[in-house]
């Protein structure tokens, strides 16, 4: 930013299927706990499609969108102690105060002051500069030389801004459920013997699949309708993949032949649409566990009596990403070089309209806006 520069390029919401690249004022620090960052890489996430398609309203027309970024500290508020100008950082997709009941007990996704970048009252990350409130509870430093001498750059850490930790959250809930069952005296099941149906193989789903495999789960059936995603899931070690459009009866057949008609022990639902939740309900066995990560944007396709009669354990909600960041980051550091080809479309922010369209049409897997060139 030059001394005279007062505007920046940013992607803004102008209505369903209508995003524009516009000049916006460069943000200014107004509170001592804030920083301004210069964006290096910004991601396009599956949940951005809910905004793009009009399922979720981000805020007023003209809101800057996006919630994933790798950036460099540019300006620092007077209360900031843990960062210096020039530090490379990962931004958590949400902000949190670090002081309220929810933050203290690890439920940071419900912080009383929380917001998500790109939503009402908090402009997003698909811009040259971004204001970060509560910066010391939002930003994490990228390890020095973390990708040096490897055919990979720091953009891989965009996965830690949201999707890897979100995938970890969904898997952790499944693990915790079975640990609790075993502590209560139910028969012990090894992870390799637990059957899991994963609905959705987009970026979050593929991260979740890697994490499931990391923990030793083997019988993972992945459902999607995009062949490229299913092929990648198969490559990553899915026990079976099912295209629900071309094989509409295959899931039911698998349950009958491989699961003795009972259903799956757990379902990891990564879509949020009512149809995906209905598939989750139909696929789960009685007393099973549904871990739903998808951003729900419709009515539940089952009622309380149906849940009651089947003894379904259902967990939904946004990821407590800040509370889980460090433990998920430890796993990510072990797996990150396997994500070398995960980001398959890098482009300038000036090509945002085309990038949104390609991602919406499932022609690319993970989009990154590159501000380093």
QUIURMO-V832862 format. One record per residue. N is the residue number from 1. PHI is phi in whole degrees, -180 to 180 (* if undefined). PSI is psi in radians with two decimals (999 if undefined). NEAR is the number of other ideal C-beta (glycine too) atoms within 8 Angstrom. Layout:
BEGIN
n->N phi->PHI psi->PSI near->NEAR
n->N phi->PHI psi->PSI near->NEAR
END
This chain:
BEGIN
n->1 phi->* psi->2.21 near->7
n->2 phi->-83 psi->2.88 near->4
n->3 phi->-61 psi->-0.51 near->3
n->4 phi->-95 psi->-0.10 near->4
n->5 phi->-75 psi->2.21 near->8
n->6 phi->-122 psi->-0.19 near->5
n->7 phi->-126 psi->2.87 near->7
n->8 phi->-143 psi->2.84 near->12
n->9 phi->-84 psi->2.41 near->10
n->10 phi->-152 psi->2.66 near->14
n->11 phi->-93 psi->2.15 near->14
n->12 phi->-123 psi->2.66 near->13
n->13 phi->-87 psi->2.18 near->12
n->14 phi->-119 psi->0.15 near->8
n->15 phi->131 psi->2.96 near->7
n->16 phi->-53 psi->2.29 near->6
n->17 phi->59 psi->0.44 near->7
n->18 phi->-139 psi->1.62 near->7
n->19 phi->-116 psi->2.59 near->12
n->20 phi->-133 psi->2.64 near->8
n->21 phi->-95 psi->2.08 near->11
n->22 phi->-133 psi->2.87 near->8
n->23 phi->-85 psi->2.22 near->6
n->24 phi->-128 psi->2.70 near->12
n->25 phi->-63 psi->2.45 near->6
n->26 phi->-69 psi->2.27 near->12
n->27 phi->-66 psi->2.74 near->9
n->28 phi->-125 psi->2.55 near->6
n->29 phi->-69 psi->2.28 near->10
n->30 phi->-123 psi->-0.22 near->4
n->31 phi->-133 psi->2.62 near->7
n->32 phi->-68 psi->-0.26 near->7
n->33 phi->-95 psi->0.21 near->10
n->34 phi->-102 psi->2.76 near->14
n->35 phi->-135 psi->2.79 near->15
n->36 phi->-108 psi->2.30 near->14
n->37 phi->-115 psi->2.61 near->15
n->38 phi->-97 psi->2.09 near->11
n->39 phi->-73 psi->2.36 near->14
n->40 phi->-100 psi->-0.82 near->12
n->41 phi->-139 psi->2.46 near->14
n->42 phi->-133 psi->2.41 near->16
n->43 phi->-101 psi->2.76 near->15
n->44 phi->-110 psi->2.05 near->14
n->45 phi->-105 psi->2.76 near->12
n->46 phi->-58 psi->-0.63 near->8
n->47 phi->-69 psi->-0.35 near->9
n->48 phi->-63 psi->-0.43 near->13
n->49 phi->-70 psi->-0.48 near->9
n->50 phi->-63 psi->-0.67 near->11
n->51 phi->-70 psi->-0.86 near->14
n->52 phi->-57 psi->-0.70 near->11
n->53 phi->-84 psi->-0.09 near->9
n->54 phi->88 psi->0.15 near->9
n->55 phi->-73 psi->-0.54 near->6
n->56 phi->-132 psi->2.33 near->8
n->57 phi->-92 psi->2.13 near->5
n->58 phi->-73 psi->-0.48 near->11
n->59 phi->157 psi->-2.80 near->8
n->60 phi->-60 psi->2.67 near->5
n->61 phi->-55 psi->2.28 near->6
n->62 phi->103 psi->-0.04 near->7
n->63 phi->-64 psi->2.37 near->14
n->64 phi->-75 psi->2.30 near->13
n->65 phi->-100 psi->3.04 near->13
n->66 phi->98 psi->2.51 near->17
n->67 phi->-139 psi->0.29 near->15
n->68 phi->-124 psi->2.23 near->14
n->69 phi->-157 psi->2.58 near->17
n->70 phi->-110 psi->2.32 near->16
n->71 phi->-147 psi->3.09 near->13
n->72 phi->-125 psi->2.34 near->10
n->73 phi->-62 psi->2.24 near->14
n->74 phi->-113 psi->-0.80 near->10
n->75 phi->-135 psi->2.60 near->8
n->76 phi->-128 psi->2.32 near->9
n->77 phi->-71 psi->2.83 near->12
n->78 phi->-68 psi->-0.36 near->5
n->79 phi->-94 psi->0.01 near->6
n->80 phi->-81 psi->2.14 near->13
n->81 phi->-113 psi->-0.44 near->5
n->82 phi->-95 psi->-0.04 near->4
n->83 phi->-131 psi->2.70 near->13
n->84 phi->-127 psi->2.77 near->6
n->85 phi->-58 psi->2.36 near->7
n->86 phi->97 psi->-0.26 near->6
n->87 phi->-61 psi->2.36 near->9
n->88 phi->-86 psi->2.31 near->10
n->89 phi->-137 psi->2.69 near->14
n->90 phi->-100 psi->2.33 near->12
n->91 phi->-100 psi->2.19 near->16
n->92 phi->-62 psi->2.56 near->13
n->93 phi->-68 psi->-0.34 near->11
n->94 phi->-120 psi->2.81 near->16
n->95 phi->-105 psi->2.68 near->16
n->96 phi->-155 psi->2.56 near->15
n->97 phi->-78 psi->-0.48 near->12
n->98 phi->82 psi->0.02 near->7
n->99 phi->-124 psi->-0.38 near->5
n->100 phi->-78 psi->3.05 near->9
n->101 phi->-53 psi->-0.84 near->6
n->102 phi->-66 psi->-0.70 near->12
n->103 phi->-66 psi->-0.75 near->16
n->104 phi->-66 psi->-0.53 near->7
n->105 phi->-100 psi->0.18 near->6
n->106 phi->88 psi->0.17 near->7
n->107 phi->-102 psi->0.96 near->10
n->108 phi->-64 psi->-0.39 near->15
n->109 phi->-65 psi->-0.26 near->13
n->110 phi->-114 psi->0.28 near->8
n->111 phi->-46 psi->2.42 near->14
n->112 phi->-66 psi->-0.27 near->8
n->113 phi->-114 psi->0.24 near->9
n->114 phi->-69 psi->2.72 near->12
n->115 phi->-158 psi->2.89 near->10
n->116 phi->-114 psi->2.38 near->10
n->117 phi->-54 psi->2.35 near->16
n->118 phi->89 psi->0.17 near->16
n->119 phi->-115 psi->3.07 near->11
n->120 phi->-52 psi->2.18 near->8
n->121 phi->89 psi->-0.07 near->5
n->122 phi->-147 psi->1.76 near->11
n->123 phi->-61 psi->2.68 near->12
n->124 phi->-89 psi->-2.97 near->16
n->125 phi->-100 psi->-0.09 near->16
n->126 phi->-87 psi->1.19 near->14
n->127 phi->-157 psi->2.86 near->17
n->128 phi->-71 psi->-0.58 near->10
n->129 phi->-135 psi->2.53 near->13
n->130 phi->-137 psi->2.39 near->15
n->131 phi->-85 psi->2.27 near->11
n->132 phi->-118 psi->1.84 near->13
n->133 phi->-74 psi->2.79 near->10
n->134 phi->46 psi->0.80 near->13
n->135 phi->-56 psi->-0.61 near->13
n->136 phi->-76 psi->-0.09 near->11
n->137 phi->-115 psi->0.32 near->11
n->138 phi->-131 psi->-0.64 near->13
n->139 phi->-104 psi->2.55 near->14
n->140 phi->-133 psi->2.44 near->9
n->141 phi->-71 psi->2.50 near->9
n->142 phi->-82 psi->2.29 near->11
n->143 phi->-56 psi->2.43 near->6
n->144 phi->-65 psi->2.47 near->4
n->145 phi->56 psi->0.51 near->5
n->146 phi->-66 psi->-0.51 near->9
n->147 phi->-122 psi->0.31 near->9
n->148 phi->-65 psi->2.49 near->5
n->149 phi->64 psi->0.30 near->2
n->150 phi->-119 psi->2.68 near->6
n->151 phi->-81 psi->1.07 near->3
n->152 phi->-161 psi->2.62 near->9
n->153 phi->-121 psi->-3.13 near->5
n->154 phi->-66 psi->-0.18 near->11
n->155 phi->-62 psi->-0.38 near->12
n->156 phi->-60 psi->-0.46 near->13
n->157 phi->-72 psi->-0.15 near->12
n->158 phi->-58 psi->-0.49 near->15
n->159 phi->-63 psi->-0.47 near->14
n->160 phi->-83 psi->-0.17 near->13
n->161 phi->-70 psi->-0.44 near->15
n->162 phi->-158 psi->-1.16 near->16
n->163 phi->-70 psi->-0.60 near->13
n->164 phi->-70 psi->-0.80 near->12
n->165 phi->-66 psi->-0.63 near->14
n->166 phi->-64 psi->-0.76 near->13
n->167 phi->-61 psi->-0.72 near->17
n->168 phi->-61 psi->-0.73 near->15
n->169 phi->-57 psi->-0.80 near->14
n->170 phi->-64 psi->-0.71 near->15
n->171 phi->-70 psi->-0.74 near->14
n->172 phi->-59 psi->-0.69 near->9
n->173 phi->-63 psi->-0.65 near->11
n->174 phi->-66 psi->-0.82 near->13
n->175 phi->-60 psi->-0.81 near->10
n->176 phi->-63 psi->-0.65 near->8
n->177 phi->-60 psi->-0.83 near->13
n->178 phi->-72 psi->-0.53 near->13
n->179 phi->-65 psi->-0.73 near->8
n->180 phi->-65 psi->-0.76 near->8
n->181 phi->-58 psi->-0.78 near->8
n->182 phi->-67 psi->-0.62 near->11
n->183 phi->-67 psi->-0.44 near->6
n->184 phi->-88 psi->0.06 near->6
n->185 phi->103 psi->0.02 near->4
n->186 phi->-72 psi->2.70 near->6
n->187 phi->-57 psi->2.45 near->4
n->188 phi->-75 psi->2.37 near->5
n->189 phi->-119 psi->2.23 near->9
n->190 phi->-70 psi->2.58 near->7
n->191 phi->-56 psi->-0.63 near->10
n->192 phi->-67 psi->-0.34 near->8
n->193 phi->-98 psi->-0.14 near->8
n->194 phi->-82 psi->2.21 near->12
n->195 phi->-88 psi->2.32 near->11
n->196 phi->-129 psi->2.29 near->15
n->197 phi->-103 psi->2.08 near->14
n->198 phi->-106 psi->2.09 near->18
n->199 phi->-103 psi->1.89 near->14
n->200 phi->113 psi->2.20 near->13
n->201 phi->-129 psi->0.60 near->16
n->202 phi->-76 psi->-2.90 near->11
n->203 phi->-55 psi->-0.78 near->12
n->204 phi->-65 psi->-0.75 near->14
n->205 phi->-62 psi->-0.71 near->17
n->206 phi->-70 psi->-0.59 near->15
n->207 phi->-64 psi->-0.78 near->14
n->208 phi->-61 psi->-0.70 near->16
n->209 phi->-62 psi->-0.75 near->17
n->210 phi->-59 psi->-0.70 near->12
n->211 phi->-70 psi->-0.72 near->13
n->212 phi->-57 psi->-0.79 near->13
n->213 phi->-65 psi->-0.66 near->12
n->214 phi->-59 psi->-0.66 near->9
n->215 phi->-85 psi->-0.07 near->9
n->216 phi->101 psi->0.15 near->8
n->217 phi->-73 psi->2.45 near->11
n->218 phi->-122 psi->-0.72 near->9
n->219 phi->-88 psi->1.32 near->10
n->220 phi->-114 psi->2.05 near->13
n->221 phi->-103 psi->2.12 near->16
n->222 phi->-106 psi->2.29 near->15
n->223 phi->-118 psi->2.32 near->13
n->224 phi->-163 psi->-3.14 near->15
n->225 phi->-121 psi->0.00 near->6
n->226 phi->-102 psi->2.01 near->8
n->227 phi->-61 psi->-0.67 near->6
n->228 phi->-63 psi->-0.66 near->8
n->229 phi->-68 psi->-0.73 near->14
n->230 phi->-66 psi->-0.66 near->14
n->231 phi->-62 psi->-0.70 near->9
n->232 phi->-67 psi->-0.70 near->11
n->233 phi->-61 psi->-0.70 near->16
n->234 phi->-64 psi->-0.74 near->10
n->235 phi->-62 psi->-0.59 near->6
n->236 phi->-82 psi->-0.06 near->10
n->237 phi->111 psi->0.26 near->8
n->238 phi->-59 psi->2.42 near->12
n->239 phi->-65 psi->-0.66 near->7
n->240 phi->-157 psi->2.55 near->7
n->241 phi->-121 psi->2.55 near->13
n->242 phi->-133 psi->2.21 near->12
n->243 phi->-90 psi->1.90 near->11
n->244 phi->-70 psi->-0.26 near->11
n->245 phi->-85 psi->-0.75 near->6
n->246 phi->-91 psi->-0.29 near->5
n->247 phi->-129 psi->1.11 near->9
n->248 phi->-63 psi->-0.37 near->6
n->249 phi->-104 psi->-0.01 near->6
n->250 phi->-68 psi->-0.62 near->10
n->251 phi->-65 psi->-0.80 near->14
n->252 phi->-63 psi->-0.71 near->7
n->253 phi->-63 psi->-0.71 near->8
n->254 phi->-64 psi->-0.74 near->12
n->255 phi->-61 psi->-0.70 near->13
n->256 phi->-71 psi->-0.73 near->9
n->257 phi->-88 psi->-0.64 near->6
n->258 phi->-102 psi->-0.37 near->7
n->259 phi->-119 psi->0.33 near->12
n->260 phi->55 psi->0.51 near->5
n->261 phi->76 psi->0.02 near->6
n->262 phi->-81 psi->-0.71 near->7
n->263 phi->111 psi->3.08 near->10
n->264 phi->-80 psi->2.63 near->14
n->265 phi->-68 psi->-0.64 near->10
n->266 phi->-146 psi->2.65 near->16
n->267 phi->-126 psi->2.29 near->15
n->268 phi->-107 psi->1.88 near->16
n->269 phi->-100 psi->2.09 near->16
n->270 phi->-120 psi->0.39 near->17
n->271 phi->-115 psi->-0.98 near->9
n->272 phi->100 psi->-0.26 near->13
n->273 phi->-74 psi->2.62 near->9
n->274 phi->-54 psi->-0.65 near->9
n->275 phi->-64 psi->-0.65 near->8
n->276 phi->-69 psi->-0.69 near->14
n->277 phi->-67 psi->-0.62 near->16
n->278 phi->-66 psi->-0.73 near->10
n->279 phi->-61 psi->-0.71 near->13
n->280 phi->-60 psi->-0.79 near->14
n->281 phi->-64 psi->-0.75 near->13
n->282 phi->-68 psi->-0.53 near->6
n->283 phi->-87 psi->-0.39 near->12
n->284 phi->-80 psi->2.52 near->16
n->285 phi->-78 psi->2.87 near->9
n->286 phi->-60 psi->2.44 near->9
n->287 phi->70 psi->0.18 near->6
n->288 phi->-81 psi->3.13 near->13
n->289 phi->-124 psi->2.21 near->14
n->290 phi->-107 psi->2.07 near->14
n->291 phi->-105 psi->1.87 near->14
n->292 phi->-103 psi->2.08 near->14
n->293 phi->-103 psi->-0.41 near->14
n->294 phi->-62 psi->2.54 near->12
n->295 phi->-74 psi->1.77 near->8
n->296 phi->-61 psi->2.38 near->9
n->297 phi->-144 psi->0.69 near->8
n->298 phi->-167 psi->3.12 near->5
n->299 phi->-74 psi->2.64 near->4
n->300 phi->-66 psi->2.37 near->7
n->301 phi->-88 psi->0.31 near->8
n->302 phi->-147 psi->2.79 near->8
n->303 phi->-111 psi->3.11 near->6
n->304 phi->-63 psi->-0.65 near->5
n->305 phi->-65 psi->-0.70 near->6
n->306 phi->-64 psi->-0.71 near->10
n->307 phi->-63 psi->-0.72 near->10
n->308 phi->-63 psi->-0.86 near->7
n->309 phi->-67 psi->-0.46 near->6
n->310 phi->-100 psi->-0.01 near->9
n->311 phi->52 psi->0.86 near->7
n->312 phi->-82 psi->2.34 near->12
n->313 phi->-98 psi->2.02 near->9
n->314 phi->-123 psi->2.20 near->8
n->315 phi->-124 psi->2.17 near->10
n->316 phi->-129 psi->2.87 near->5
n->317 phi->131 psi->2.85 near->6
n->318 phi->-71 psi->2.68 near->6
n->319 phi->-70 psi->2.39 near->12
n->320 phi->-83 psi->1.17 near->12
n->321 phi->-65 psi->-0.69 near->15
n->322 phi->-66 psi->-0.74 near->12
n->323 phi->-65 psi->-0.53 near->10
n->324 phi->-98 psi->0.00 near->13
n->325 phi->-59 psi->-0.89 near->12
n->326 phi->-63 psi->-0.76 near->6
n->327 phi->-71 psi->-0.60 near->8
n->328 phi->-74 psi->-0.56 near->13
n->329 phi->-66 psi->-0.61 near->11
n->330 phi->-59 psi->-0.72 near->8
n->331 phi->-71 psi->-0.72 near->11
n->332 phi->-59 psi->-0.72 near->11
n->333 phi->-60 psi->-0.52 near->9
n->334 phi->-79 psi->-0.45 near->7
n->335 phi->-108 psi->-0.16 near->10
n->336 phi->-59 psi->-0.59 near->12
n->337 phi->-74 psi->-0.20 near->7
n->338 phi->-79 psi->-0.13 near->6
n->339 phi->-96 psi->0.31 near->11
n->340 phi->-55 psi->-0.63 near->8
n->341 phi->-108 psi->0.19 near->5
n->342 phi->-67 psi->-0.75 near->11
n->343 phi->-83 psi->1.88 near->13
n->344 phi->-109 psi->0.05 near->7
n->345 phi->-148 psi->1.77 near->12
n->346 phi->-106 psi->2.43 near->8
n->347 phi->-157 psi->2.99 near->11
n->348 phi->-78 psi->2.68 near->7
n->349 phi->-60 psi->-0.43 near->15
n->350 phi->-66 psi->-0.32 near->6
n->351 phi->-100 psi->0.42 near->8
n->352 phi->-61 psi->-0.71 near->12
n->353 phi->-59 psi->-0.77 near->9
n->354 phi->-68 psi->-0.69 near->8
n->355 phi->-63 psi->-0.77 near->14
n->356 phi->-60 psi->-0.75 near->12
n->357 phi->-65 psi->-0.79 near->8
n->358 phi->-63 psi->-0.73 near->11
n->359 phi->-68 psi->-0.71 near->13
n->360 phi->-63 psi->-0.57 near->10
n->361 phi->-90 psi->0.14 near->6
n->362 phi->60 psi->0.56 near->8
n->363 phi->-92 psi->-0.22 near->5
n->364 phi->-136 psi->2.74 near->10
n->365 phi->-93 psi->-1.00 near->12
n->366 phi->-133 psi->2.12 near->11
n->367 phi->-100 psi->2.36 near->13
n->368 phi->-130 psi->2.29 near->14
n->369 phi->-90 psi->2.13 near->16
n->370 phi->-101 psi->2.03 near->10
n->371 phi->-102 psi->0.09 near->11
n->372 phi->-86 psi->-0.16 near->5
n->373 phi->-110 psi->999 near->4
END
